[in-house]
Amino acid sequence: MYSGTITDVHAHIYPKNYLKELGKRTQYPIFRTNSEGTSFIQFSDTSRSFPVTDSFFDLDYRIKEMAKFKVTTELLSSINPWTDFFPNAELAVQFSKLINNEISNIVSKYKNERRFFGLATLPLLSPIDAKKELERAVDELGLAGAILGTNVNGTYLSDERFLPIFEVAQRKKCLLFIHPTIPLGVDRLRDYGLVRSLGYVFDSTVNLVKMAYAGVFDKFPELKLISAHLSGAIPYLQGRIDVAWKMFPESKGNLSEPPTNKIRKALHADTISYSKGALRLASEFIGVERLMFGSDFPFEWGTENAKKSVEEAFDDNELRLIYSENFDRATKS
């Protein structure tokens, strides 16, 4: 049984100061607690976040949970929809900086233990400001990179307005963690929790394929990308995507090779799928040396479920790569 170090690359946090400042606001978004004692972020009259419990910001609780599951290190990132839901770019910049400063402080506090790495939240409503904040986060705050939503209010990352962010990420050799956000077509996925089980996964899939067609991976061949949730459905749909490229003119785009070839060369993926078969399929698609363990802490999916599926799918030599060595290699310049 594997007994080495474990790095969790998919671990979320709500910094306390961020929630405190949201709680001071009189207009949406605002952090509030209802009469039943449930806390949440209210985005609009009809939209609010999941319940925000102590597990999202209590570091003592987090460290105890890490020890319980023998997780050595977490790569901390804030939670969707990040600052994309603010009414203007100025507020998005302000709150992104607040989040990033606090995550940087947490990383610094536990630096000697190598307990945490951190990812910046970027004000994607203004890609130019996002570019500047990524530079600040890496150069001044010592963060490992940034987390990006798959779309920004309906515009996928394949759009040329986001190219300056990718340019900085390649130049700084930092990580970009691509995480699904509110998926397009969300209103048709309200029933049965399908946003969680299907919507996020397919938004990741569409975004990555569109990035390939848009030439993002050609323009920035040295990007260090991590895709959440085992890269969506890409491993399973590889054949269909590539045969469509081969057979149908409208699927050709400007690519001289199949879209998934582009994706495979650029991508790392976390292991969140909870399926031995899916994990093995993904390892065949991008290689076990490009998989990294993730748990989605502190959401209810559970670290135990995440570890169980990974340890059923891989042997100890593969686990050493997935649990620690792949992340260590990706964070070295």
Residue frames as qw, qx, qy, qz and C-alpha x, y, z in Angstrom:
[[0.000, 0.887, 0.461, 0.000, 0.00, 0.00, 0.00],
 [0.374, 0.609, -0.033, 0.699, 1.31, 3.44, -0.96],
 [0.548, -0.675, -0.356, 0.344, 2.66, 5.32, 2.08],
 [0.466, 0.090, 0.059, 0.878, 4.36, 8.37, 0.55],
 [0.042, 0.347, 0.195, -0.916, 3.38, 12.02, 0.36],
 [0.232, 0.595, 0.741, 0.205, 0.07, 13.10, -1.14],
 [0.007, -0.214, 0.041, 0.976, -0.65, 16.43, -2.85],
 [0.274, 0.637, 0.713, -0.102, -4.28, 17.37, -3.46],
 [0.226, 0.018, 0.314, 0.922, -4.45, 19.75, -6.44],
 [0.277, -0.471, -0.504, -0.669, -8.22, 20.30, -6.22],
 [0.383, -0.466, -0.647, 0.466, -8.92, 21.81, -2.81],
 [0.009, 0.701, 0.302, 0.646, -11.16, 24.86, -2.40],
 [0.354, -0.367, -0.494, 0.705, -11.24, 27.62, 0.17],
 [0.023, -0.874, -0.296, -0.384, -13.23, 30.75, 0.96],
 [0.404, 0.166, -0.395, 0.808, -10.78, 33.16, 2.61],
 [0.227, -0.609, -0.633, 0.421, -12.27, 34.68, 5.77],
 [0.083, -0.439, -0.012, 0.894, -11.57, 38.29, 4.76],
 [0.108, -0.094, -0.666, -0.732, -13.34, 37.71, 1.44],
 [0.285, -0.544, -0.782, -0.110, -16.51, 36.56, 3.18],
 [0.264, -0.565, -0.401, 0.670, -16.20, 39.40, 5.72],
 [0.017, -0.274, 0.231, 0.933, -16.01, 42.03, 2.97],
 [0.213, -0.276, -0.756, -0.554, -18.90, 40.44, 1.07],
 [0.295, -0.563, -0.738, 0.229, -20.88, 40.62, 4.30],
 [0.147, -0.462, -0.186, 0.855, -20.44, 44.40, 4.41],
 [0.006, -0.082, -0.546, -0.834, -22.06, 44.91, 1.01],
 [0.396, 0.348, 0.471, -0.707, -25.60, 46.23, 0.62],
 [0.686, 0.483, -0.191, -0.509, -25.97, 45.13, -3.01],
 [0.964, 0.046, 0.257, 0.045, -25.49, 41.74, -4.63],
 [0.755, -0.138, -0.640, 0.045, -23.30, 39.80, -4.29],
 [0.332, -0.635, 0.379, -0.586, -23.48, 39.67, -0.52],
 [0.426, 0.029, -0.875, 0.228, -22.61, 37.12, 2.16],
 [0.501, -0.384, 0.135, -0.764, -25.46, 36.55, 4.58],
 [0.087, -0.030, -0.962, 0.256, -26.84, 34.17, 7.18],
 [0.441, -0.391, -0.472, -0.655, -30.56, 33.40, 7.21],
 [0.573, -0.495, 0.220, -0.614, -32.89, 32.95, 10.17],
 [0.984, -0.127, -0.088, -0.094, -32.11, 29.23, 10.26],
 [0.548, -0.692, 0.415, 0.218, -28.40, 29.90, 10.70],
 [0.804, 0.247, 0.397, 0.366, -27.37, 28.87, 7.18],
 [0.107, -0.744, 0.236, 0.616, -24.71, 31.06, 5.56],
 [0.666, 0.397, 0.529, 0.345, -24.39, 31.57, 1.81],
 [0.135, -0.273, 0.254, 0.918, -23.43, 34.06, -0.89],
 [0.434, 0.677, 0.537, -0.256, -26.48, 35.67, -2.45],
 [0.383, 0.003, 0.499, 0.778, -25.87, 36.48, -6.13],
 [0.228, -0.214, -0.365, -0.877, -29.33, 37.80, -7.00],
 [0.608, -0.170, 0.239, -0.738, -32.93, 37.63, -5.80],
 [0.939, 0.075, -0.023, -0.334, -33.19, 34.09, -7.14],
 [0.829, 0.338, -0.384, 0.225, -29.63, 32.77, -7.07],
 [0.420, -0.790, 0.399, -0.200, -27.37, 31.87, -4.19],
 [0.303, 0.488, -0.816, 0.068, -24.43, 29.62, -3.40],
 [0.733, -0.212, -0.644, 0.059, -24.41, 26.28, -1.57],
 [0.584, -0.807, -0.072, -0.045, -24.27, 26.59, 2.24],
 [0.403, 0.640, -0.472, 0.453, -20.92, 28.00, 3.36],
 [0.830, -0.531, -0.173, 0.019, -19.82, 26.00, 6.41],
 [0.413, -0.826, 0.360, 0.136, -16.72, 26.35, 8.59],
 [0.837, -0.037, 0.443, 0.319, -15.01, 23.70, 6.47],
 [0.565, 0.724, 0.207, 0.339, -14.56, 26.28, 3.71],
 [0.162, 0.853, -0.201, 0.454, -12.43, 28.66, 5.77],
 [0.669, -0.679, 0.270, -0.136, -11.38, 27.01, 9.06],
 [0.448, 0.629, -0.633, 0.054, -7.71, 26.08, 8.64],
 [0.325, -0.367, 0.798, -0.350, -7.55, 24.01, 11.84],
 [0.813, 0.202, 0.413, -0.357, -10.40, 21.85, 10.59],
 [0.703, 0.640, -0.268, -0.158, -8.77, 21.58, 7.16],
 [0.172, 0.611, -0.757, 0.155, -5.44, 20.46, 8.56],
 [0.547, -0.164, 0.736, -0.364, -7.13, 17.82, 10.74],
 [0.841, 0.401, 0.212, -0.295, -8.97, 16.47, 7.69],
 [0.510, 0.694, -0.506, -0.041, -5.74, 16.41, 5.71],
 [0.133, -0.469, 0.836, -0.252, -4.09, 14.38, 8.45],
 [0.742, 0.058, 0.519, -0.420, -7.07, 12.02, 8.62],
 [0.863, 0.472, 0.156, -0.090, -6.62, 11.10, 4.97],
 [0.724, -0.301, 0.331, 0.526, -2.81, 11.42, 4.95],
 [0.460, 0.798, 0.195, 0.337, -2.87, 14.38, 2.56],
 [0.631, -0.246, -0.094, 0.729, 0.44, 16.18, 2.91],
 [0.120, -0.249, 0.150, 0.949, -0.15, 19.26, 0.75],
 [0.368, 0.700, 0.604, -0.097, -3.09, 21.11, -0.79],
 [0.220, 0.135, 0.341, 0.904, -3.14, 23.39, -3.80],
 [0.091, 0.570, 0.581, -0.574, -5.66, 25.98, -2.60],
 [0.038, 0.220, 0.482, 0.847, -8.10, 27.67, -4.97],
 [0.348, 0.184, 0.358, -0.846, -11.22, 29.74, -4.46],
 [0.360, 0.311, 0.874, -0.097, -14.66, 28.63, -5.58],
 [0.031, 0.256, 0.592, 0.764, -16.74, 29.20, -8.71],
 [0.593, 0.700, 0.244, 0.315, -18.07, 31.51, -9.98],
 [0.589, -0.041, -0.074, 0.804, -15.06, 33.35, -8.49],
 [0.024, -0.526, -0.190, 0.829, -15.31, 37.09, -9.19],
 [0.082, 0.165, 0.685, 0.704, -17.03, 36.71, -12.57],
 [0.136, -0.660, -0.731, -0.112, -20.42, 37.43, -10.99],
 [0.200, -0.526, -0.249, 0.788, -19.56, 40.95, -9.79],
 [0.391, 0.811, 0.403, -0.167, -21.43, 43.74, -11.58],
 [0.380, 0.907, -0.178, 0.018, -18.27, 45.40, -12.91],
 [0.799, 0.324, -0.334, 0.380, -14.59, 44.80, -13.52],
 [0.011, 0.664, -0.405, 0.628, -13.48, 47.26, -10.85],
 [0.727, -0.435, 0.314, -0.429, -15.13, 45.21, -8.11],
 [0.986, 0.125, -0.098, 0.039, -13.84, 41.99, -9.65],
 [0.517, 0.549, -0.414, 0.509, -10.28, 43.36, -9.45],
 [0.299, -0.613, 0.400, -0.613, -10.74, 44.50, -5.86],
 [0.854, -0.290, 0.272, -0.337, -12.09, 41.18, -4.61],
 [0.908, 0.307, -0.234, 0.162, -9.67, 39.09, -6.65],
 [0.304, 0.600, -0.491, 0.554, -6.78, 40.90, -4.98],
 [0.549, -0.504, 0.382, -0.546, -8.34, 40.37, -1.57],
 [0.989, -0.034, 0.044, -0.137, -8.66, 36.62, -2.17],
 [0.787, 0.440, -0.294, 0.318, -5.13, 36.32, -3.55],
 [0.011, 0.669, -0.482, 0.566, -3.53, 38.27, -0.72],
 [0.700, -0.418, 0.382, -0.436, -5.14, 36.02, 1.87],
 [0.992, 0.122, -0.026, 0.012, -4.29, 32.77, 0.10],
 [0.538, 0.597, -0.401, 0.440, -0.71, 34.02, -0.19],
 [0.293, -0.621, 0.477, -0.549, -0.67, 34.70, 3.55],
 [0.921, -0.198, 0.214, -0.257, -1.90, 31.17, 4.26],
 [0.882, 0.369, -0.198, 0.215, 0.79, 29.67, 2.02],
 [0.260, 0.664, -0.450, 0.538, 3.47, 31.77, 3.73],
 [0.584, -0.556, 0.346, -0.480, 2.28, 30.89, 7.23],
 [0.919, -0.154, 0.353, -0.090, 2.77, 27.18, 6.58],
 [0.533, 0.736, -0.406, -0.096, 5.73, 27.47, 4.22],
 [0.109, -0.565, 0.805, -0.145, 8.14, 25.50, 6.38],
 [0.618, 0.022, 0.744, -0.253, 5.72, 22.56, 6.45],
 [0.110, 0.125, -0.723, -0.670, 5.07, 22.80, 2.69],
 [0.311, 0.333, 0.788, -0.414, 1.44, 22.49, 3.72],
 [0.451, 0.742, 0.438, -0.233, -0.13, 24.66, 1.03],
 [0.276, 0.025, 0.433, 0.858, 0.43, 26.03, -2.46],
 [0.254, 0.616, 0.445, -0.598, -1.98, 28.61, -3.82],
 [0.319, 0.384, 0.616, 0.609, -3.76, 29.56, -7.03],
 [0.048, 0.215, 0.096, -0.971, -4.87, 33.09, -7.79],
 [0.328, 0.687, 0.640, -0.106, -8.37, 34.17, -8.67],
 [0.270, -0.025, 0.332, 0.904, -8.32, 36.47, -11.69],
 [0.317, 0.560, 0.323, -0.694, -10.76, 39.29, -12.56],
 [0.399, 0.128, 0.766, 0.487, -11.69, 37.72, -15.88],
 [0.265, 0.841, 0.442, -0.163, -14.32, 40.39, -16.59],
 [0.201, 0.939, -0.247, -0.133, -11.27, 42.44, -17.63],
 [0.957, 0.128, -0.024, 0.259, -8.64, 40.19, -19.25],
 [0.395, 0.674, -0.281, 0.557, -6.05, 42.99, -19.18],
 [0.423, -0.656, 0.379, -0.497, -6.51, 43.37, -15.41],
 [0.974, -0.172, 0.114, -0.093, -6.48, 39.58, -15.13],
 [0.775, 0.443, -0.221, 0.391, -3.12, 39.48, -16.91],
 [0.060, 0.690, -0.386, 0.609, -1.70, 42.05, -14.47],
 [0.693, -0.505, 0.295, -0.421, -3.08, 40.21, -11.47],
 [0.992, 0.050, -0.060, 0.098, -1.56, 36.91, -12.62],
 [0.544, 0.546, -0.334, 0.542, 1.82, 38.62, -12.88],
 [0.267, -0.641, 0.374, -0.614, 1.41, 40.09, -9.39],
 [0.901, -0.308, 0.100, -0.290, 0.23, 36.79, -7.94],
 [0.940, 0.152, -0.138, 0.271, 3.26, 34.91, -9.22],
 [0.490, 0.525, -0.266, 0.643, 5.96, 37.57, -8.83],
 [0.134, -0.537, 0.344, -0.759, 4.88, 39.29, -5.59],
 [0.741, -0.346, 0.205, -0.538, 2.61, 36.84, -3.80],
 [0.099, -0.399, 0.911, -0.022, 4.47, 33.62, -4.61],
 [0.784, 0.180, 0.399, -0.440, 1.38, 31.78, -5.87],
 [0.521, -0.124, 0.784, 0.314, 1.75, 28.78, -8.16],
 [0.057, 0.195, 0.690, 0.695, -0.58, 30.09, -10.87],
 [0.396, 0.069, 0.141, -0.905, -4.30, 30.72, -11.22],
 [0.325, 0.333, 0.881, -0.082, -7.68, 29.05, -11.45],
 [0.231, 0.159, -0.345, -0.896, -9.81, 29.88, -14.52],
 [0.632, 0.304, 0.553, -0.450, -13.45, 29.10, -15.16],
 [0.503, 0.192, 0.741, 0.401, -14.29, 27.29, -18.38],
 [0.171, 0.639, 0.453, 0.598, -16.42, 30.22, -19.49],
 [0.145, -0.238, -0.321, 0.905, -16.86, 33.81, -18.38],
 [0.398, 0.471, 0.319, -0.720, -20.52, 34.76, -18.53],
 [0.781, 0.493, 0.327, -0.198, -20.95, 32.52, -21.57],
 [0.483, 0.791, -0.373, -0.050, -17.64, 33.21, -23.34],
 [0.971, -0.138, -0.007, 0.193, -15.26, 30.26, -23.42],
 [0.486, -0.698, 0.310, 0.425, -11.53, 30.57, -22.78],
 [0.652, 0.240, 0.515, 0.502, -10.95, 29.95, -26.48],
 [0.211, 0.945, 0.239, 0.075, -11.90, 33.58, -27.14],
 [0.620, 0.438, -0.127, 0.639, -8.96, 35.72, -28.21],
 [0.229, -0.842, 0.089, -0.480, -9.59, 38.23, -25.41],
 [0.805, -0.570, 0.160, -0.038, -8.04, 35.72, -22.98],
 [0.832, 0.398, -0.179, 0.342, -4.79, 35.24, -24.94],
 [0.097, 0.755, -0.400, 0.509, -2.84, 37.74, -22.78],
 [0.720, -0.512, 0.348, -0.313, -3.46, 35.53, -19.74],
 [0.984, 0.083, 0.106, 0.118, -2.07, 32.48, -21.51],
 [0.532, 0.689, -0.256, 0.421, 0.94, 34.50, -22.65],
 [0.262, -0.722, 0.453, -0.452, 1.77, 35.42, -19.04],
 [0.893, -0.286, 0.290, -0.194, 1.22, 31.86, -17.83],
 [0.915, 0.314, -0.043, 0.250, 3.61, 30.42, -20.41],
 [0.323, 0.735, -0.322, 0.503, 6.21, 33.12, -19.76],
 [0.394, -0.625, 0.464, -0.490, 6.01, 32.66, -15.99],
 [0.455, 0.154, -0.877, -0.004, 5.88, 28.87, -16.31],
 [0.325, -0.095, 0.626, -0.702, 3.03, 28.78, -13.81],
 [0.115, 0.271, 0.956, 0.023, 0.01, 26.51, -13.50],
 [0.441, -0.025, -0.117, -0.890, -3.44, 27.25, -14.89],
 [0.173, 0.176, 0.942, -0.226, -6.15, 25.13, -13.33],
 [0.353, -0.079, -0.425, -0.830, -9.17, 25.08, -15.65],
 [0.107, 0.213, 0.866, -0.441, -12.28, 24.44, -13.59],
 [0.054, -0.516, -0.699, -0.492, -15.89, 24.35, -14.76],
 [0.122, 0.119, 0.342, -0.924, -18.21, 27.16, -13.81],
 [0.551, 0.415, 0.461, -0.558, -21.90, 27.75, -14.45],
 [0.396, 0.041, 0.774, 0.491, -22.38, 25.76, -17.68],
 [0.319, 0.145, -0.327, -0.878, -24.08, 27.07, -20.76],
 [0.582, -0.178, -0.648, -0.458, -27.62, 25.71, -20.91],
 [0.059, 0.112, -0.796, 0.592, -27.79, 25.58, -17.12],
 [0.544, -0.002, 0.215, -0.811, -31.56, 26.13, -17.05],
 [0.823, 0.121, -0.396, -0.389, -32.09, 22.75, -18.70],
 [0.594, 0.177, -0.731, 0.285, -29.97, 21.00, -16.07],
 [0.331, -0.474, 0.368, -0.728, -31.74, 22.08, -12.90],
 [0.901, -0.210, -0.052, -0.376, -33.54, 18.78, -12.36],
 [0.984, -0.112, -0.094, 0.102, -31.85, 15.96, -10.46],
 [0.485, -0.749, 0.312, 0.326, -28.67, 17.91, -9.76],
 [0.834, 0.404, 0.248, 0.282, -27.55, 17.48, -13.37],
 [0.171, 0.943, -0.236, 0.160, -25.47, 20.66, -13.24],
 [0.466, -0.673, 0.572, -0.057, -23.16, 18.91, -10.79],
 [0.779, -0.085, 0.616, 0.079, -23.10, 15.43, -12.35],
 [0.672, 0.446, 0.480, 0.345, -23.19, 16.37, -16.05],
 [0.229, 0.961, 0.139, 0.065, -23.13, 20.12, -16.67],
 [0.311, -0.844, 0.382, 0.213, -19.72, 20.87, -15.24],
 [0.677, -0.166, 0.636, 0.331, -18.11, 17.91, -17.00],
 [0.572, 0.554, 0.508, 0.328, -19.44, 18.81, -20.42],
 [0.078, 0.996, -0.015, -0.042, -18.60, 22.49, -20.05],
 [0.464, -0.633, 0.534, 0.315, -15.00, 21.40, -19.48],
 [0.664, 0.162, 0.655, 0.323, -15.17, 19.19, -22.56],
 [0.409, 0.836, 0.326, 0.163, -16.55, 21.89, -24.85],
 [0.140, -0.959, 0.191, 0.157, -14.06, 24.46, -23.58],
 [0.553, -0.454, 0.596, 0.365, -11.00, 22.26, -24.18],
 [0.608, 0.369, 0.610, 0.350, -12.08, 21.30, -27.71],
 [0.241, 0.945, 0.204, 0.091, -12.80, 24.93, -28.57],
 [0.331, -0.834, 0.348, 0.271, -9.37, 25.92, -27.22],
 [0.631, -0.105, 0.644, 0.419, -7.79, 23.34, -29.54],
 [0.473, 0.649, 0.511, 0.306, -9.69, 24.66, -32.58],
 [0.005, 0.998, 0.062, -0.026, -8.87, 28.26, -31.65],
 [0.670, 0.541, -0.279, 0.425, -5.16, 27.46, -31.75],
 [0.440, -0.839, 0.221, -0.231, -4.47, 28.23, -28.08],
 [0.871, -0.348, 0.306, 0.166, -2.28, 25.15, -27.70],
 [0.739, 0.443, 0.141, 0.488, -0.34, 26.04, -30.85],
 [0.087, 0.876, -0.087, 0.467, 0.27, 29.62, -29.76],
 [0.342, -0.687, 0.502, -0.399, 1.33, 28.53, -26.27],
 [0.822, 0.128, -0.548, -0.085, 2.81, 25.03, -26.53],
 [0.421, 0.170, -0.706, 0.543, 4.48, 25.20, -23.10],
 [0.514, -0.473, 0.061, -0.713, 1.37, 25.97, -21.07],
 [0.151, 0.039, -0.927, 0.341, 1.02, 24.00, -17.85],
 [0.566, -0.226, -0.160, -0.776, -2.71, 23.26, -17.74],
 [0.061, 0.070, 0.952, -0.293, -4.60, 21.15, -15.24],
 [0.471, -0.233, -0.425, -0.737, -8.16, 20.28, -16.18],
 [0.453, -0.185, 0.615, -0.619, -10.60, 19.50, -13.39],
 [0.789, 0.137, 0.408, -0.438, -12.61, 16.29, -13.20],
 [0.671, -0.043, 0.686, 0.278, -10.37, 14.09, -15.35],
 [0.054, -0.213, 0.481, 0.849, -10.55, 16.53, -18.30],
 [0.611, 0.243, 0.053, -0.751, -14.31, 16.22, -18.62],
 [0.882, 0.203, 0.389, -0.173, -15.45, 13.62, -21.14],
 [0.318, 0.756, -0.486, -0.303, -12.47, 14.07, -23.47],
 [0.192, -0.348, 0.913, 0.091, -10.92, 10.58, -22.96],
 [0.522, 0.302, 0.773, -0.199, -14.25, 8.90, -23.61],
 [0.524, 0.767, 0.267, -0.256, -15.14, 11.07, -26.62],
 [0.262, -0.588, 0.524, 0.558, -11.68, 11.17, -28.21],
 [0.385, 0.127, 0.817, 0.410, -12.62, 8.88, -31.09],
 [0.254, 0.769, 0.586, 0.013, -15.79, 10.75, -31.96],
 [0.060, -0.901, 0.049, 0.427, -14.08, 14.15, -31.82],
 [0.268, -0.510, 0.615, 0.538, -11.18, 13.06, -34.01],
 [0.373, 0.285, 0.816, 0.339, -13.20, 11.12, -36.59],
 [0.208, 0.877, 0.399, -0.165, -15.50, 14.14, -36.97],
 [0.127, -0.796, 0.315, 0.502, -12.36, 16.25, -37.64],
 [0.337, -0.217, 0.789, 0.465, -11.26, 13.72, -40.26],
 [0.284, 0.377, 0.849, 0.239, -14.57, 13.16, -42.03],
 [0.106, 0.846, 0.523, 0.001, -16.55, 16.39, -41.97],
 [0.414, 0.500, 0.057, 0.759, -15.38, 19.68, -43.52],
 [0.285, -0.806, -0.071, -0.513, -17.14, 21.80, -40.91],
 [0.803, -0.592, 0.021, 0.064, -15.18, 19.95, -38.20],
 [0.793, 0.297, -0.078, 0.526, -11.81, 20.52, -39.84],
 [0.298, -0.916, -0.028, 0.267, -11.26, 24.08, -38.71],
 [0.337, 0.855, -0.392, 0.039, -7.67, 25.22, -39.26],
 [0.643, -0.526, 0.555, -0.040, -6.15, 22.15, -37.63],
 [0.497, 0.530, -0.652, -0.214, -3.61, 19.97, -39.39],
 [0.301, 0.065, -0.933, 0.187, -4.05, 17.19, -36.84],
 [0.447, -0.557, -0.672, -0.195, -6.93, 15.93, -34.70],
 [0.273, -0.780, 0.066, -0.559, -8.11, 18.23, -31.89],
 [0.830, -0.555, 0.023, -0.058, -7.38, 15.75, -29.13],
 [0.795, 0.191, -0.141, 0.558, -3.73, 15.56, -30.23],
 [0.109, 0.641, -0.137, 0.747, -3.47, 19.23, -29.29],
 [0.631, -0.643, 0.033, -0.433, -5.24, 18.68, -25.99],
 [0.956, -0.195, -0.145, 0.164, -3.17, 15.63, -25.06],
 [0.637, 0.335, -0.208, 0.663, 0.11, 17.48, -25.46],
 [0.027, -0.588, 0.152, -0.794, -0.95, 20.41, -23.27],
 [0.645, -0.526, -0.120, -0.541, -2.99, 18.82, -20.55],
 [0.124, 0.082, -0.888, 0.436, -2.66, 17.54, -17.03],
 [0.566, -0.426, -0.388, -0.590, -5.85, 16.41, -15.30],
 [0.348, -0.352, 0.668, -0.556, -6.95, 15.79, -11.77],
 [0.152, 0.025, -0.985, -0.079, -8.29, 12.36, -10.84],
 [0.395, 0.174, 0.539, -0.723, -11.79, 13.30, -9.77],
 [0.520, 0.072, -0.569, -0.633, -14.12, 10.81, -11.44],
 [0.604, -0.220, 0.588, -0.491, -14.66, 8.07, -8.83],
 [0.928, 0.285, 0.074, -0.229, -14.41, 5.37, -11.50],
 [0.637, -0.386, 0.579, 0.332, -11.57, 2.88, -11.90],
 [0.652, 0.411, 0.542, 0.335, -12.37, 2.38, -15.59],
 [0.234, 0.955, 0.129, 0.125, -12.52, 6.10, -16.33],
 [0.370, -0.834, 0.362, 0.190, -9.21, 6.66, -14.53],
 [0.673, -0.137, 0.615, 0.388, -7.51, 3.94, -16.56],
 [0.526, 0.680, 0.430, 0.274, -8.95, 5.35, -19.78],
 [0.013, 0.998, -0.060, 0.006, -7.67, 8.82, -18.93],
 [0.532, -0.623, 0.495, 0.289, -4.24, 7.41, -18.11],
 [0.671, 0.210, 0.589, 0.398, -4.16, 5.84, -21.58],
 [0.337, 0.872, 0.303, 0.186, -5.21, 9.13, -23.16],
 [0.072, 0.951, -0.202, 0.222, -2.76, 11.59, -21.55],
 [0.606, 0.313, -0.606, 0.409, -0.43, 9.25, -19.68],
 [0.662, -0.595, -0.425, 0.163, -0.22, 8.47, -15.97],
 [0.528, -0.124, -0.136, 0.829, 2.59, 11.02, -15.73],
 [0.041, -0.280, -0.161, -0.946, 0.03, 13.78, -16.38],
 [0.539, -0.596, -0.519, -0.291, -2.55, 12.80, -13.76],
 [0.108, 0.300, -0.534, 0.783, -2.67, 14.52, -10.36],
 [0.253, -0.423, -0.842, 0.221, -4.72, 13.58, -7.34],
 [0.195, -0.279, 0.016, -0.940, -7.70, 15.79, -6.48],
 [0.085, -0.287, -0.892, 0.338, -10.50, 15.55, -3.92],
 [0.170, -0.593, -0.403, -0.676, -12.72, 18.65, -4.39],
 [0.415, -0.429, -0.592, 0.541, -12.35, 19.34, -0.67],
 [0.198, -0.046, 0.837, -0.507, -14.45, 20.37, 1.24],
 [0.631, 0.056, -0.247, -0.733, -17.40, 19.44, -0.96],
 [0.781, -0.191, 0.420, -0.420, -19.45, 16.37, -0.12],
 [0.804, 0.394, -0.427, -0.125, -17.89, 14.12, -2.77],
 [0.800, -0.560, 0.210, -0.042, -15.30, 13.29, -0.11],
 [0.069, 0.726, -0.682, -0.063, -11.57, 12.68, 0.04],
 [0.585, -0.171, 0.784, -0.122, -12.22, 9.05, 0.99],
 [0.767, 0.506, 0.370, -0.133, -14.11, 8.38, -2.26],
 [0.406, 0.856, -0.302, -0.101, -11.43, 10.17, -4.28],
 [0.166, -0.607, 0.777, -0.021, -8.59, 8.15, -2.76],
 [0.714, 0.020, 0.677, -0.174, -10.45, 4.85, -2.97],
 [0.764, 0.612, 0.163, -0.126, -11.03, 5.07, -6.72],
 [0.287, 0.825, -0.487, -0.010, -7.43, 6.11, -7.43],
 [0.301, -0.495, 0.805, -0.127, -5.97, 3.32, -5.31],
 [0.792, 0.209, 0.547, -0.172, -8.22, 0.76, -7.02],
 [0.676, 0.730, 0.024, -0.096, -7.06, 1.91, -10.45],
 [0.423, 0.773, -0.427, 0.202, -3.28, 2.26, -10.03],
 [0.870, -0.161, -0.330, 0.329, -0.33, 0.40, -8.56],
 [0.524, -0.726, -0.097, 0.434, 2.17, 1.91, -6.12],
 [0.483, -0.094, 0.317, 0.811, 4.57, 3.13, -8.79],
 [0.062, 0.569, 0.502, 0.648, 1.74, 4.91, -10.59],
 [0.392, -0.832, -0.393, 0.019, 0.39, 6.28, -7.32],
 [0.553, -0.447, -0.003, 0.703, 3.75, 7.84, -6.55],
 [0.236, 0.201, 0.396, 0.864, 3.47, 9.84, -9.75],
 [0.205, -0.651, -0.547, -0.484, -0.18, 10.76, -9.26],
 [0.533, -0.737, -0.384, 0.158, 0.03, 11.57, -5.57],
 [0.413, -0.797, 0.055, 0.437, 3.16, 13.69, -5.62],
 [0.548, -0.232, 0.434, 0.677, 5.78, 13.49, -8.35],
 [0.330, 0.574, 0.544, 0.514, 3.70, 14.84, -11.23],
 [0.147, -0.961, -0.228, -0.055, 2.79, 17.96, -9.26],
 [0.552, -0.657, 0.204, 0.471, 6.36, 18.43, -8.06],
 [0.535, 0.071, 0.511, 0.669, 7.63, 18.26, -11.63],
 [0.181, 0.743, 0.496, 0.412, 4.98, 20.67, -12.93],
 [0.259, -0.956, -0.135, 0.030, 5.78, 23.31, -10.32],
 [0.607, -0.428, 0.272, 0.612, 9.50, 23.32, -11.06],
 [0.301, 0.826, -0.126, -0.459, 10.55, 26.05, -13.50]]
